Amino acid sequence: MFTCDAASIDLTPLPSFSSKTATVDSLQPATNATEKTLLGIPEWLTQINLDISRALERGVNIRQLVAARACAIDGLLIALFKWFELDKTDLALFATGGYGRGELSLYSDIDILLLSPDEVGTDASGKIDRLVALLWDIGLEPALSVRSVNDALEAALDHTIASAQLEARLLIGNDALQDFPAQIVNKQWSPRAFFEVKTEEARARYLQHNATEYNLEPNIKTAPGGLRDIHIIGWVTKRYFRVTKLYDLVQQNFLTEKEFDELSFAEGYLWQIRHYLHELTGRNENKLLFDYQRDIAQLMGYEAQPDDQPNAAVERFMRDYYRCAMQISTLSEMLTNHYYETIIEPNLPDDERPKKQPINARFNQVGDQIAMAHHRVFAQHPESILEMFLLMGQYGIKNVRTHTLRALKIAARGIDQTYRDNPNHQTLFLANLKEQNYLFHRLRTMNRYGVLGNYIPAFSQVTGLMQYDLFHRYTVDAHTLFLIRILHRFTDPNFYEDFPLVSSLFQRIERKEILVLAAMFHDIAKGRGGNHSLLGETESIEFCLAHGMSKADANLVGWLTRYHLLMSMTAQKKDISDPEVVTLFADLVGNVTHLNHLYVLTVADMNATNPQLWNSWRATLMKQLYSQTRRILRADIDAPTNRQDMISATHKQAMVMLDNVDNQHMNRSEVLRLWDDLGDEYFLREIAEDILWHTEAILNHPPIGLASNADSPPLVVLREHRELALDAVQVFVYTQDQTNLFAVTMAVFDQMNLDVLDARIITATRDFALDSYVLLDPSGTLLVDEDSQQELKQRLINAFKDPTVLKLTNKRMPRQLRHFEVKTVINFEFNEASGQHIMSLETLDQPGLLARVGQVFLQEKIEVHAARITTLGERAEDMFYISDQNDEPLSADKLETLKTALTTSLSLHSDSAAT
């Protein structure tokens, strides 16, 4: 039981709780007028918080400080209990929840219970109301419950209330009620029922936080690995062991001294973060948002070193947080399972108890878990560490008994270079990677209990390693294991519709361990400086050769590690409708085997990096690049290898499709005349299916620009992207060419909150613009709401009629983006084939970015021919094909002027949007 002993706490002496005139104990019974003075309590509380913060700066342990604040609040509530003469009633005042445990941060909830043997009388009720009003007025915002014993019995049927009552600590009042809260819980809940409801609550809580400790902005209280994971250990064990504090479980031989020390250290680390969160925000804040991460890192002593990258200090801080979170969640999972296996399971009916079956002389299967046959297994047979995980895959066993996990954690510390050099151990490790069954779960357990980091020391260096950005959603170790999990999904029929081509390729790859090893090493050199792909290549080849793999296999793993970003960068940042781009990519890939492996690895990597990164648009780009490259590598004589070949091939394919379409709305001779007018650039950049869609729409629209049709509006049509999901929309615009088309179109899309993924701006030979866009509709209504479609069409048509550029909407910078600094970088490359400059733009993603870029293009008289839009977290990495308004290349002076204008515009906008 927590007891308040303020004298033992190394603090600047806490100020005595008093009013401006006298101590509380000497005050007369309150009157409303006296209470309005608030008795000097707010000033006293402010001083308490200030003294606690100063003590932390002096190095006082945070554990003492959360106890000190609980002591201070104890004194306050006891004094007020007497002040309102509640000590003359039969009420008992309890601290419950975290306050009952004696754990109060600066602005933690003050959970209190007033318990009465019978119904609360009118006189006492009036006094309670005045107490509560005062507590609110002084800013404590108590979570106060007033219950009779009978009410408390009924309330305890709610497991959250029961959990709080388990922590109940009598402060003052009716001593006869001291043990009632715990007795009530014991009466209402059996050990098994309470365990099941609390573990189910934990599972639901995990799902609310993506079932990972590695959220970018974690809730340090409720997220996996947060303080709640420590609380649940206490709740389920206190119900059975009748203990009041966690260390008592050591004396009960339920918890080891080392496990207690690990939990205590990690808990203290989270308490310190929580203290600074409360101090910075002035409220009970538990979310470690980007808004606070840099400041808290500095307050906790994470200083930037001379050679550091800009975000190194905050990344080190978050790495330590994630490691603490993983340690807490691992211990919480293990200890709650240990409770079930040692307390609940032995009392189950015979038909519910797990059956034990021998696997071999060293391991048994117990229900759906694996267990060592005796406690000396790992000590006598070190190879059994790796053998156990192989057996789990072979026998379809997902989980490990807790006494085996405890022994495993100790045994893993003995994995050293001698262990790693043992050929038998190397064979077992590779066999684990070849065995695909439950591979993710087995590697996850290896990682959590120290096996993986000790067997591959470089992997331990990236455990908990994060990048301070919005693009990489997981730490390197979590991302790596998730990548391997996605590789396995390519064999699961449930995911075939999501990854049809990739799944078929992966299932035909016999040596799947090649891809698993490439996944293991592709990011293993992050955080060291230098090119992580090159460093990873060297380490992966050395590892493979040391494990007896052939040189060819080792080189393939190394090649995949080195070039794991090549395919995604080519598809997203280059114009893959240009055959020369694809041919260059094919030359780098070299053969179909490399291509198949790289395609599978890239798709898995993109999915494992950020759930929001992989969408149907990127899937289409990847598939297009794969298909075109495969044709070249297989020496398909029809594969286009230059621009003219691509134009001819697209024209031919469109003609075949036209002949096969039963469409009475298109006359063949009219189609051919139109196609002659559209120009080569159109057939280079569009695919045959879209060409037919555009053609039908144009021929069925009144001719634009003729005297007889002077009022004919521009053509605007839209549809669901044929190869994409419902979040992708194709918009096609056909109108007379004008200088402000790109700028006004971007402004309209911005006004309607539509995100542009791809833009093709083509001028036909008759000076008509054929612009096609691929959009993402965040609201998901554009394709199903006729009014939204008509609004988009009308806005575009009205904008084309007005020679001035639409006024841009002024949007605030999203909260998360305000905490990142992304330098604007603009580069130009001249494309000889098209006679255009390719402008690459890297900058902070910001509201109205493309609309603002469009305004600068209009201002500088720049013609846009195509755009590729890529958003990677907080970074925008866009590409534009540009020329002057006469389709001539831009001079060096014009390029410099354009760069300056863009940099100035984007910098000014990002500064104003942030404020």
BADOGU-510850 format. One record per residue (C-alpha): x, y, z. Coordinates in steps of 0.5 Angstrom, whole numbers, plus 2048, in hexadecimal, padded with zeros to 3 digits. Layout:
BADOGU-510850
XYZ ...
END
This chain:
BADOGU-510850
800800800 8038077FE 80480B804 805813804 80C814807 80E81B805 81381C80A 817816806 81781A7FF 81D81E7FD 8198247FB 81982C7FD 81582C803 80E82C800 80A832802 805830808 7FD830805 7FA837808 7F583C807 7F8843807 7F684480E 7F783D812 7F8836811 7F383280F 7F282E815 7F1835819 7EC837814 7E5837816 7DF834812 7DF83780B 7DA83C809 7D883D802 7DC844802 7E2841805 7E283B800 7E28407FA 7E98427FD 7EB83B7FB 7EF83B801 7F683D7FD 7F68367FA 7F78377F3 7FD83B7F5 7FF8357F9 7FE8307F4 8028347EF 8088357F4 80882D7F5 80882C7ED 80E8317ED 81282E7F2 8118277EF 8138297E9 81982D7EC 81B8267F0 81B8227E9 8208277E6 8248267EC 82481F7EB 81F81C7F0 81C8157ED 8168167EA 8138107EE 8148157F4 81081B7F1 80A8177EF 80A8147F6 80B81B7F9 80581E7F5 8018197F7 80381A7FE 8018227FD 7FA8207FA 7F981B800 7FA821805 7F6826801 7F0821801 7F181F808 7F182680A 7EA828806 7E7821808 7E882480F 7E682C80D 7DF82A80A 7DE825811 7DE81F80D 7E281C812 7DC81C817 7D8818812 7D8810811 7DC81180A 7E280F808 7E7812803 7EB80E7FE 7F080F7F9 7EF80B7F3 7F28097EC 7F980C7EB 7F88117F1 7F780B7F5 7FD8087F3 80180E7F5 8028107EE 8018177EC 80481B7E7 8038237E7 7FC8237E4 7FA81C7E5 7F381A7E6 7F181A7ED 7ED8147EE 7E98147F5 7E38107F8 7DF8127FE 7DC80B800 7D680B805 7D3805809 7CC807807 7C980C803 7CC813803 7C8818807 7C681F805 7CB82280A 7D181E808 7CE81F801 7CE827801 7D5827804 7D88227FF 7D58277F9 7D982D7FC 7DF8297FD 7DE8277F5 7DD82E7F3 7E38307F7 7E882B7F4 7E582D7ED 7E68347EE 7ED8337F1 7EF82F7EA 7F08287EC 7EA8257E8 7E981F7ED 7E68197EA 7E18187F0 7DD8127F1 7D88127F7 7D580B7F9 7D28077FE 7D58007FF 7CF7FD7FB 7D08027F6 7D78017F6 7D57F97F5 7D17FB7EF 7D67FF7EC 7DC7FA7ED 7D97F67E7 7DC7FB7E2 7E37F97E2 7E68007E1 7E38027E8 7E57FB7EB 7EC7FC7E9 7EC8037EC 7E98007F2 7EF7FB7F3 7F48017F3 7EF8047F9 7F38077FF 7F080A805 7F2812806 7ED81380C 7E681280F 7E280B811 7E8806812 7E3801812 7E280180A 7EA801809 7EA7FA806 7E37FB802 7E57FD7FB 7EA7F77FA 7E57F27FE 7DF7F57F9 7E47F37F3 7E57EC7F6 7DE7EB7F7 7DC7ED7F0 7E17EA7EC 7E57E37EB 7EC7E37EA 7EB7E07E3 7E57E57E1 7E97EB7E3 7EF7E97DF 7EB7E77D9 7E87EE7D9 7EE7F27DA 7F27EE7D5 7EC7EF7D0 7ED7F77D2 7F47F77D0 7F37F47CA 7EE7F97C8 7F27FE7CA 7F87FC7C6 7F47FC7C0 7F28037C1 7F98047C0 7FB8007BA 7FD7FA7BF 8047FD7BF 8098017C4 80C8057BE 80680A7BC 8098117BA 8058157C0 80480F7C5 8008107CB 80580E7D1 7FF80C7D5 7FA8087D1 7FF8067CB 8027FF7CA 8087FF7CF 8058057D3 8038067DA 7FD8027DA 8017FC7D8 8047FC7DF 7FE7FD7E2 7FA7F77DF 8007F37E2 7FE7F67E9 7F67F57E8 7F67EE7E6 7FB7EC7EC 7F97F07F1 7F27ED7F0 7F57E67F2 7FB7E77F6 7F87ED7FB 7FE7F17FA 7FE7F97FA 8057FA7F6 8087F77F0 80F7F57F4 80A7F17F8 80A7EC7F2 8117EB7F3 8107E87FA 80B7E47F7 8107E17F2 80B7E37EC 8107E97EA 8187E87EA 81C7EE7ED 81F7EF7E6 8187F07E3 8167F57E8 81C7F97E7 81A7F97DF 8137FB7E1 8158007E6 81A8047E1 8168047DB 8108067E0 81480C7E2 81680E7DB 80F80F7D9 80D8127E0 8138177DE 8108187D7 8098197DA 80C81E7DF 80F8237D9 8088227D5 8048247DB 80982A7DC 80982C7D5 80282C7D4 7FF82E7DA 7FA8287DA 7F98207DB 7FD81F7D4 7FF8187D2 8008187CB 8078197C9 80681E7C3 80B8207BE 8098277C1 80D8257C8 8128207C5 8188257C4 8178287CB 8168227CF 81C81F7CC 8208257CE 81D8257D5 81F81E7D6 8268207D4 82681D7CC 82B8237C9 82D8237C2 8358217C1 8398257BC 8398207B6 83181F7B7 82C81F7B2 8268247B4 82281F7B7 82781B7BA 82581D7C2 81E81C7C1 81F8157BE 8238137C3 81E8157C8 8188117C4 81D80B7C3 81E80A7CB 81680B7CC 8158067C7 8198017CA 8168027D1 80F8017CE 8117FB7CB 8147F87D1 80E7FA7D5 8097F77D0 80E7F17D0 80E7F07D7 8067F27D8 8047EC7D3 8097E77D6 8077E87DD 8007E97DC 8007E27D8 8057DF7DE 7FF7E17E2 7FA7DD7DE 7FF7D77DD 8007D77E5 7FA7D97E8 7F47D87E3 7F67D27DF 7F77CD7E5 7F07CF7E7 7ED7CE7E1 7E87C87DF 7EC7C27DD 7E97C37D6 7EB7CA7D5 7F27C97D8 7F87C97D2 7FA7C27D0 8027C07D0 8057BD7CA 80C7BB7CA 8107BE7C3 8167BB7C5 81B7BA7CB 81C7C27CC 8157C57CA 80D7C37CC 8077C67C9 8027C97CE 7FC7CB7CB 7FE7D07C5 8047D17C9 80B7CF7C9 80F7CD7CF 8167CB7D1 8167C37D4 81A7C67DA 81D7CC7DD 8247CA7DA 8237C97D3 8267D07D1 82C7CF7D5 82D7C87D3 82C7C97CC 82D7D07C9 82B7CE7C2 8247CD7C5 8237D57C5 8227D57BE 81F7CE7BD 8197D07C1 8177D57BC 8187D07B7 8147CB7BA 80F7D17BB 80E7D27B3 80E7CA7B2 8097C97B7 8057CF7B6 8067D17BD 8057D97BE 8067DA7C5 80B7D87CB 80A7D67D2 80C7DC7D7 8117D77DB 8157D67D4 8157DD7D2 8187DF7D9 81D7DA7D7 81E7DC7D0 81F7E37D2 8257E17D7 8287DC7D2 8287E27CC 82D7E57D0 8327E07CE 8317E17C7 8387E37C5 83D7E37BF 83F7DC7C1 8387DA7C1 8377DD7BA 83D7DA7B7 83A7D37B9 8387D07B2 8327CC7B5 82F7D27B8 8307D67B1 82C7D07AE 8277D17B3 8267D87B2 8267D77AB 8217D27AB 81C7D67AF 81C7DB7AA 81B7D67A5 8157D47A9 80F7D97A7 80A7D67AC 8097DC7B2 8107DF7B0 80E7E67B2 80B7E47B8 8117DF7BA 8167E57B8 8127EA7BC 8137E67C2 81A7E57C0 81B7EC7C0 8177EE7C7 81B7E97CB 8227EA7C8 8237E57C3 8237E97BD 8277EE7BF 82D7EA7C2 82D7E57BC 82D7EB7B7 8317F17BC 82F7F67B6 8287F57B7 8287F77BE 82B7FE7BC 8247FF7B8 8207FD7BE 81B8027BF 81F8077BA 81A80C7B7 81A8117B2 8178187B4 8138197AF 80B8177AC 80E8127A7 81180D7AB 80B80A7B0 80F8057B3 8168047B6 81B8007B2 81A7FA7B6 8127FA7B6 8127FC7AE 8177F67AC 8137F17B0 80D7F47AD 8107F37A6 8117EC7A7 80A7EB7AA 8077EE7A3 80C7EA79F 8087E47A2 8017E77A1 8037E6799 8027DF79A 7FB7E079E 7F57DF79A 7F27E579E 7F67EA79B 7F77E8794 7F27ED791 7F67F2794 7FC7F0791 7FB7EB78B 8017EC787 8067EC78D 8037E6790 8037E278A 80B7E4789 80C7E3791 8097DC791 80D7DA78B 8147DC78E 8177D6791 81C7D9796 8187DD79A 81D7DE79F 8217E279A 81C7E879B 81B7E77A2 8237E87A3 8227EE79E 81D7F17A3 8217EF7A9 8277F37A6 8237F97A2 8237FE7A7 8287FB7AC 82D8007AB 8298067AD 82B80B7B2 83280A7B1 8338107AC 83580E7A4 83180B79F 82D8057A3 82C80179D 83380179B 8357FF7A2 8307FA7A3 8327F779C 8397F579F 8367F37A6 8317EE7A2 8367EB79E 83A7EA7A3 8357E77A8 8327E27A2 8397E07A0 83B7DE7A8 8357DA7A8 8377D67A2 8337D879D 8357D8796 8387DF793 8337DF78E 82D7DF793 8327E4798 8327E9792 82B7E9790 8297EB798 82F7F0797 82C7F3791 8257F3794 8277F779A 82B7FC796 8267FD791 8207FC795 81D804794 81F80378C 81880178A 81480678E 81880C78D 81880A785 810809785 80F80F78A 814814787 815813780 81181377A 81080C779 80C80D772 81280F76F 81580876C 81C80B76E 81B80C775 819804775 81E802771 823805776 82080277C 8207FB778 8277FC777 8297FD77E 8247F7780 8287F277B 8237EC77B 81C7EA77D 81E7E6783 8217ED786 81A7F0783 8167EB787 8197EB78D 81A7F378D 8127F478C 8107EF791 8157F3796 8137FA794 80C7F9795 80D7F579C 8117FB79E 80C80179C 8077FD79F 80B7FC7A6 80E8037A6 8078077A6 8008047A6 7FE80B7A2 80480A79D 801804799 7FB806795 7F880478F 7FB80978B 80280778D 80080078C 7FF802785 805805784 809800786 8067FB782 8077FF77C 80E7FF77D 80F7F877F 80B7F6778 80F7FB774 8157F8777 8147F1776 8127F276F 8197F576E 81D7F0772 8197EA76E 81B7ED768 8147EE765 8157F175E 80F7F575F 8117F8765 812800764 819802765 819809763 81380F762 81180E75B 81080675D 80C808763 80880D75F 807807759 80580275E 800806762 7FD80875B 7FC801759 7FA7FE75F 7F480475F 7F2802758 7F27FB75A 7ED7FD760 7E980175C 7E87FB757 7E67F775C 7E17FC760 7DA7FC75D 7D880375E 7D4807759 7D680E75C 7DC80E759 7DD80E751 7E480B74F 7E681074A 7E481674F 7E8812755 7EE812750 7EE81974E 7EE81B756 7F4817757 7F881A752 7F6821755 7F881E75C 7FF81E75B 80581975D 80681C764 7FF819765 800812763 806812767 80381476E 7FC81176D 7FB80976D 7F6806768 7F080576D 7F080D76F 7F180F768 7EA80B766 7E780E76C 7E981576A 7E8814762 7E1812764 7E0818768 7E381D763 7DF81B75D 7D881B761 7D9822764 7D8828760 7DE82A75C 7E2830760 7E483675C 7E0836756 7DC83C754 7D5838754 7D783575B 7D983C75F 7D683A765 7D8833765 7DC83276C 7E282E76E 7E182776E 7E2824775 7E181D777 7E381977D 7E281177F 7E580C783 7EC80A781 7EC80477E 7F2800781 7F1804788 7EC80478E 7E780878F 7EB80D793 7EE80F78C 7EB813787 7ED81577F 7EB81C77D 7EC81E776 7EB825773 7EB82776C 7EB82E76A 7EE833766 7F5835768 7F783B76D 7FC83D771 7F983C778 7F6835777 7FB83177C 7FA837781 7F3838781 7F2830781 7F682F787 7F383578B 7EC83178A 7EE82B78C 7F182E792 7EB832794 7E782B793 7EC827798 7EE822792 7F5820792 7F981F78C 7FD81978A 7FF81A783 7FE81F77E 7FF81F776 7FE825773 7FE82476B 7FD829766 7FA82675F 7FD829758 7F682D758 7F883175E 7F382D762 7F582B769 7F482476B 7F5823773 7F481D777 7F581D77E 7F5817784 7F281A78A 7F1817791 7EA819794 7EB81979C 7E481A79D 7E2814798 7DC817796 7DE81A78F 7DC81378B 7D681278F 7D381978F 7D081C789 7D082378C 7D882378E 7D9820787 7D5826784 7D882B789 7DF829786 7DE82977F 7DA830780 7E0833784 7E583177F 7E1834779 7E083A77C 7E783B77E 7E983A777 7E583F774 7E8844779 7EF846777 7F184877E 7F4843783 7EF841788 7F084378F 7F483E793 7F083B79A 7F483D7A0 7F58377A4 7F98367AB 7FE8317AB 7FC82A7AE 7FF8297B5 8048247B4 8078277AE 80982D7B2 80E82A7B5 8128287AF 81782C7AC 8188297A4 81D82E7A0 81A82F799 81F82C794 81D82E78D 82182A787 82182A780 82382577B 822826773 81F82076F 822820768 81C81C766 816820768 81A827767 81782876E 81A82A775 81982577B 818829781 818825787 81682878E 817826795 81382A79A 80F82A7A0 80882779E 80382D7A0 7FC82F79E 7FB831797 80282F795 80182E78E 7FC83478D 80283878F 80783578B 802836785 80183D787 80983E786 80983A780 80383F77D 807845780 80E84377C 80A841776 80C839777 808834773 80782E777 807827772 806822778 80782177F 80881B784 80681D78B 809819791 80881A798 80C81779D 80A8187A4 80C8207A5 81082079F 80D822798 81181F792 80E82178C 811821785 80E82677F 810826778 81082D776 812832770 81183976E 80A83B76B 80C83A764 80F832766 816835766 81B83376B 81C837771 82383C771 82783B777 825842779 81E840779 81F83A77D 82383E782 81D843782 81883D783 81C83A789 81C84078D 81584278C 81283B78E 81783B794 814842796 80D840795 80D839799 81183C79E 80D8427A0 80783D79F 8098387A4 80B83E7A9 8048417A9 80183A7A9 8048387AF 80283E7B3 
END
